[in-house]
Amino acid sequence: MRRLTRRIGADLVIAGVLAAVGLAMAVQAISYRIIAQGGIGPGFMPFVAGLALAGFSGWVGVESIVRSRRGRRSAEAPEDASSAEQRPAEDRPTGGERRVTLVFALVLGAILATSVVGFLVAFGLLIFILLALVEREPLWLAAVITVTAVVVSYLVFVQMLQVPLPGGVLGLLGE
């Protein structure tokens, strides 16, 4: 029961952080013009994505609360000596929890690296590391997907929508 309560608390914290990030993203997107002359502006997609992130995060938070209430209502069998001995092993992070932590750390690292190497380079490194280390894809496939994603992002945002992407201190692939 204690592990379930801790997990629900962690779900609520993560859902809250992601909802805040989504709302901040939507607010920031407004400065890029959501509606422009003749159609949608460059801020439309980040605005919609931010609202979607906030909405889905809220949904996860509500599900966590519902799960918590169900868990409290269900009667658990009293612990015997053997289950009490096993509890420390259950309290250790699982492989899935470690992966989530790693992904969050990598995203934070990419955000911090953006100011130094620029958005496209940081974004490319993030994708490559996620594919190669977290998803364990072959290096050649990770490289192909990464290059494709960076090129498509450059073409869509810089060339087509004419949205300046942060170039960082080094001025790599940005303005």
N, C-alpha and C positions, 0 to 999 in steps of 0.2 A: 504494500500500500504506500509506503514511504517513497519508493521509487516512482510509482505512478504520480504521486503528488509533485515530486521534484520535476518529473518530465513535463507535466502540465504547466508548472510554473515557468519552465524553460520555454515551452511553446508560446506561452503568453508574452514573455519578454521578447522573443524573436519576432512574433507577430506584431507587437507594438513598434519595435524598431523598424521593421519592414514597412509598416503602415506610415510611419513618420517619414521614411525615405521616399516612399511613393508620393506622399503629399508635398514634400519639398521639391520633388522632381516636377510635379504638376505645376506648382507655383513658379518654379524657375522657367518652365516651358512657356509660360505666358509672355516672358520678355522676348521670346523668339517669334512672336506673332502666331497665334493659333489660326486666325483667319486672315488671309491676304487678298489682295485684289485678284479676282478671277478664280478663287478657290481656297484650298487649305494652305496654310503657311507652314514654315519649317518647324514650328513648335507644336503642331497638331499631334504628331505621333508620340513625342515624349510626354505630352499632356495626357493623352489617352492611356499610355503605358503607366504613367504615374498613378492615375486614378484607378486603373485596373490592379496595380500592385497594392495600393491602399485598400481597395475593396476586398481582394482575395485574402490579404493579411487579416483584415477584420473578420472575415469568414473563418479563418483558421483559429483566431482568438475565441470566437463564439463556440466553435466546435470543442475547443479545449475546455471551456467552462462547462459545457454540457457533459463532456466526458468526465470531468471532475465530479459533477453532481451524481452521475450514474455510479462512479466508483465508490462514492461515500455511501450510497444506498445499498449497494451489494454487500452482503455479509461475507466476510472472508473467514476461512477456517482458521482457528487458532493455531499459532505457530508452535511447532514442536522443536525439540533441541536440534534436529538435523536441519530444518529450514533456517533456523537462526544462524547456524554455522555457515550456511551458503550465502547469506545476505551480502557480505563484503564483495564476493565475486559478482553478484548481481548489480552492485552499486558502481562497478567499474564502467567506464564508457564503452559502448559497443562500437563495432566497426562503422556502422552508419552514423553514429554521433561524431566519431572522429572525422569522417569524411565531410560532414556538414561544417564542423569547426575549421577544417582545412580550407574548404571553399570560401567561407567567410573571411578567413585570414588572407587568402589569395586575392579576393575582391578588394579588401582594404589595402593590401599592398599595391594593387593596380591603381587604385584611386590616388594613393600617395605618390606613386611613380609617374602619374600623369603630369604633375607639375615639373618634373625633371626631364622626362623623355618624350612627352607629348601623348595625346590621347591614343592615336592609332598604334603607336609602338607598345604602349602599356596594354591596350586592348588586345593586340596580337599576342603579346607574351602571356596574358591571362588565358586566352583561348588555348594556346599551345600547351601551357602547363596543365590546365584542366583536362585536356584531351590525353596528353601523354602520361601524366602522373595519377590523376584521379580516375579517369575512365580507362586507362591502360590500353589506349589505341596504339597501333604501330606508329613509330615516329614519322614515317613518310606520309601516312594518312593525316596525322595531326598537323604536319607542316602544310600539306595541301589545303586542308580545311582552314587553317589559320590565314594563309596567304589569300585565299578566296574571300574570307570574311573581311579582312582588312581592305582589300581592293574594292569590294562591293560597298563597304562603308564609306570609303573615300569618294567613290563615284557618286553615290547617292547624296551624301551630305555636303561634300565640298564642291563637287562639280555641278550636280543637278539642283540641289536646294540652295547652294551657295551659303552654307552655314559654316562659319569659321570654327574649326576645331582647335582646342588648345595644343600649341606646339611645344610647350614646356621650355625650360631654360635652354636646352640644347637645340630647340627649334626643329625637331625632327618631324617631318610630314605634317606640319600644321602651320598656322599663321601666328 
